[in-house]
Amino acid sequence: MSDLASARQLAGKALENVELHRRRINALNVYPVPDGDTGTNLALTMRGIVEALERSTVTGRAELAADVQREATMAAKGNSGVILSTIVRGMARVLAESGPVDGQVLARALRAGATSAYQAVKVPVEGTMLTVIRELAEEAERPDVRALPVADALARALVRGDDAVRRTPELLAKLRESGVVDAGGVELVELLRGVLHGLTGEPLPAPPDVTEEITEEAIHHEESAFRYCTVFLVEGAELDLEALHASLEPLGDSLLVTGDASIAKVHVHTDEPESALA
């Protein structure tokens, strides 16, 4: 199977599992604001990547990785989608290298994804998907896990990921007080579980039942002090992401700027969306 065909298969299975868990993830979404859209945003972000792979005609792994990195940035929706895009960008840089993908490559890819995500979030908060990607990388880097074939190594990492998700309320008071685990962490684990089942060919497990999605009335925490969730794309030459971040920081919170010198995705909660766009 070609690299493109493999990427299509694995991304498609990841999207399938995220879709299966979308309502569950939305129902867990209380951080950073209780807007109940994390599952939807992640599904839309993954769908953009899958659709780009379906359109792609590239044959080289490096070109394929570049396409995935660009589309992850363009398709990113919401706070969680933008963070996911940074993880995808980091992992794609490692997976672009030639040679078989084994446990060692997986460990390097997960570490690159974690590093990329932590660099994108200027004030990292533990108990979120940042914690989960870091612990996935730590598990994959264990010598006994690195020595395994890629599917076995990913299965081992996901056991740690599930445990990291269960422990997110211990690290983040807002989750603990709401009686939930982190929605973004769940999403990341389920996305990678989809990849695992794409590798093994085994059917995806059924998601837990969700009777209703969260509403603002269902919890009792203050939302962001800013009214508008603003997301936009910047394209150009020699973009300075640090300077872009610095210029937007006074306008609001939940600020994320990710991408590269040719394309950047910005997410910010602000009362001044026009100023942010300017």
C-alpha positions in Angstrom: 0.0 0.0 0.0 1.3 3.5 -0.9 2.0 6.1 1.7 -0.9 8.1 0.4 -3.3 5.1 0.6 -2.1 4.3 4.1 -2.5 7.9 5.2 -6.1 8.0 3.8 -7.0 4.8 5.6 -5.6 5.8 9.0 -7.0 9.4 8.9 -10.3 8.0 7.8 -10.5 5.6 10.7 -9.4 8.4 13.1 -12.2 10.6 11.8 -14.7 7.7 12.1 -13.8 7.2 15.8 -13.9 10.9 16.5 -17.4 11.1 15.0 -18.5 8.1 17.1 -17.4 10.0 20.2 -18.4 13.5 19.1 -21.5 13.8 21.3 -19.7 12.4 24.3 -16.8 14.8 23.8 -19.2 17.8 23.5 -20.9 16.7 26.7 -17.6 16.8 28.6 -16.6 20.3 27.3 -16.4 22.7 30.2 -12.8 24.0 29.7 -11.7 26.6 28.7 -15.4 27.7 28.3 -18.5 25.5 28.5 -19.6 25.9 24.9 -20.1 22.1 24.2 -18.4 22.1 20.8 -15.0 20.4 21.3 -16.2 17.2 19.7 -17.7 19.0 16.7 -14.6 21.2 16.2 -12.3 18.2 16.3 -14.5 16.3 13.9 -14.5 19.2 11.5 -10.7 19.6 11.8 -10.1 15.9 11.0 -12.7 16.0 8.2 -10.7 18.8 6.6 -7.5 16.6 6.7 -9.3 13.5 5.4 -10.8 15.5 2.5 -7.4 16.9 1.6 -5.9 13.5 1.5 -8.7 12.3 -0.7 -7.9 15.1 -3.2 -4.2 14.6 -3.0 -2.2 13.1 -5.8 1.3 13.3 -4.2 3.5 10.3 -4.2 6.4 11.3 -1.9 6.1 11.0 1.9 7.7 14.5 2.4 5.1 16.1 0.1 2.3 14.2 1.7 3.4 15.4 5.2 3.6 19.0 3.9 0.0 18.7 2.6 -1.2 17.3 5.9 0.5 20.1 7.9 -1.0 22.8 5.7 -4.5 21.3 5.8 -4.4 20.7 9.5 -3.7 24.5 9.9 -6.4 25.5 7.4 -9.0 23.2 8.8 -8.5 23.8 12.5 -11.7 24.8 14.3 -11.9 26.2 17.8 -9.3 26.1 20.6 -9.1 22.3 20.6 -8.8 22.1 16.8 -6.0 24.6 16.7 -4.1 22.7 19.4 -4.7 19.4 17.5 -3.3 21.1 14.3 -0.1 21.9 16.2 0.2 18.2 17.3 -0.4 17.0 13.7 2.2 19.4 12.4 4.8 18.2 14.8 4.1 14.5 14.2 4.0 15.0 10.4 7.5 16.4 10.4 8.8 13.2 11.8 6.6 10.9 9.8 7.8 12.7 6.6 11.2 10.9 6.9 11.8 7.8 4.8 11.9 4.3 6.2 9.5 2.1 8.0 7.4 3.5 10.8 8.1 1.5 14.0 7.9 2.1 17.7 11.0 4.3 17.6 9.5 6.5 14.9 6.2 6.6 16.8 8.0 7.8 20.0 9.8 10.6 18.1 6.5 11.6 16.3 4.5 11.8 19.6 7.3 13.8 21.3 7.4 16.2 18.3 3.7 16.6 18.6 3.9 17.3 22.3 6.7 19.8 21.9 4.8 21.6 19.1 1.7 21.9 21.2 3.5 23.1 24.3 5.3 25.7 22.2 2.1 27.0 20.7 0.3 27.5 24.0 2.2 30.3 25.7 0.7 29.5 29.2 0.3 25.7 29.2 -2.4 24.4 31.5 -2.1 20.8 32.8 -5.1 18.6 32.9 -5.8 19.3 29.3 -4.9 17.6 26.0 -1.4 19.0 26.5 -1.0 16.7 29.4 -2.3 13.7 27.5 -0.1 14.2 24.4 2.9 14.6 26.8 2.1 11.4 28.6 1.5 9.5 25.4 5.0 10.6 24.3 6.5 9.6 27.6 5.1 6.1 27.4 6.1 5.6 23.8 9.7 6.6 24.7 10.0 3.8 27.2 12.7 1.4 25.9 10.5 -1.6 25.9 7.8 0.3 24.0 10.2 1.8 21.5 11.3 -1.8 20.6 7.8 -2.8 19.6 6.1 -2.8 16.1 4.1 0.4 15.6 0.7 -1.0 16.4 1.8 -2.6 19.6 3.7 0.5 20.6 0.6 2.7 20.0 -1.6 0.3 21.9 0.8 0.6 24.9 0.8 4.4 24.6 -3.0 4.5 24.6 -3.2 2.6 27.9 -1.2 5.5 29.4 -3.4 8.0 27.5 -6.6 6.6 28.9 -5.0 6.8 32.4 -3.9 10.4 31.7 -7.4 11.3 30.8 -8.8 9.8 34.0 -6.4 11.9 36.0 -7.1 15.2 34.3 -9.5 16.3 37.1 -6.7 15.9 39.6 -4.8 18.6 37.7 -7.5 21.1 36.7 -10.0 22.3 39.3 -12.7 23.3 36.8 -12.9 19.7 35.6 -12.9 18.4 39.2 -15.7 20.7 40.3 -17.8 19.8 37.2 -17.2 16.1 37.7 -15.8 15.5 34.2 -12.6 14.6 32.4 -11.0 16.9 29.8 -12.9 16.8 26.5 -9.8 17.6 24.4 -7.8 14.8 26.1 -10.6 12.3 25.4 -10.7 13.4 21.7 -6.9 13.0 21.3 -7.0 9.5 22.7 -10.0 8.5 20.6 -8.4 9.9 17.4 -5.3 7.8 18.0 -7.4 4.8 18.9 -9.0 5.2 15.5 -5.5 5.1 14.0 -4.7 2.0 16.0 -7.7 0.2 14.6 -6.8 1.4 11.2 -3.4 -0.4 11.6 -4.9 -3.6 13.0 -8.0 -3.8 11.0 -10.1 -4.6 14.1 -13.5 -3.0 14.5 -13.8 0.2 16.5 -15.3 -0.3 20.0 -18.7 1.2 20.6 -18.7 4.5 22.4 -20.3 5.0 25.8 -24.0 6.1 25.7 -24.6 9.9 26.0 -28.0 10.9 27.0 -27.6 14.7 26.5 -25.0 17.2 25.6 -23.9 19.9 28.1 -25.6 23.2 28.2 -24.5 26.4 29.8 -27.2 26.0 32.5 -25.9 22.6 33.4 -22.7 23.9 35.1 -21.9 26.8 37.3 -18.7 28.3 36.1 -17.9 31.7 34.6 -17.2 31.7 30.9 -14.5 33.7 29.2 -14.7 37.4 30.0 -14.6 38.0 26.3 -17.7 37.7 24.0 -16.4 36.5 20.7 -14.5 33.3 19.7 -12.5 34.5 16.8 -10.7 32.2 14.4 -9.0 33.3 11.2 -6.2 32.3 8.7 -3.3 34.4 7.7 -1.3 33.6 4.5 1.8 35.3 3.3 5.6 35.1 3.0 7.9 35.1 6.0 5.2 35.3 8.6 6.5 36.1 12.1 4.3 34.0 14.4 5.9 35.4 17.6 5.2 39.0 16.5 1.6 38.0 15.5 1.0 36.5 18.9 2.5 39.6 20.7 0.2 41.9 18.7 -2.9 39.9 19.5 -2.2 39.2 23.2 -3.7 42.4 24.6 -7.0 41.8 22.8 -8.3 38.8 24.7 -7.6 35.3 26.1 -7.3 31.7 24.9 -4.9 33.0 22.3 -3.3 30.4 20.0 -1.1 31.2 16.9 0.1 28.2 15.0 1.5 27.4 11.5 4.6 28.3 9.7 6.2 31.2 7.7 3.6 30.8 4.9 0.4 30.1 6.8 -0.9 30.8 10.3 -4.2 29.9 12.2 -5.2 32.3 14.9 -7.7 31.5 17.7 -8.6 34.2 20.3 -11.5 35.1 22.6 -12.0 38.8 22.3 -14.4 41.7 22.5 -12.7 43.3 19.5 -12.8 40.8 16.6 -12.4 43.6 14.0 -9.2 44.7 15.7 -7.9 41.2 15.8 -8.5 40.8 12.1 -6.9 44.1 11.3 
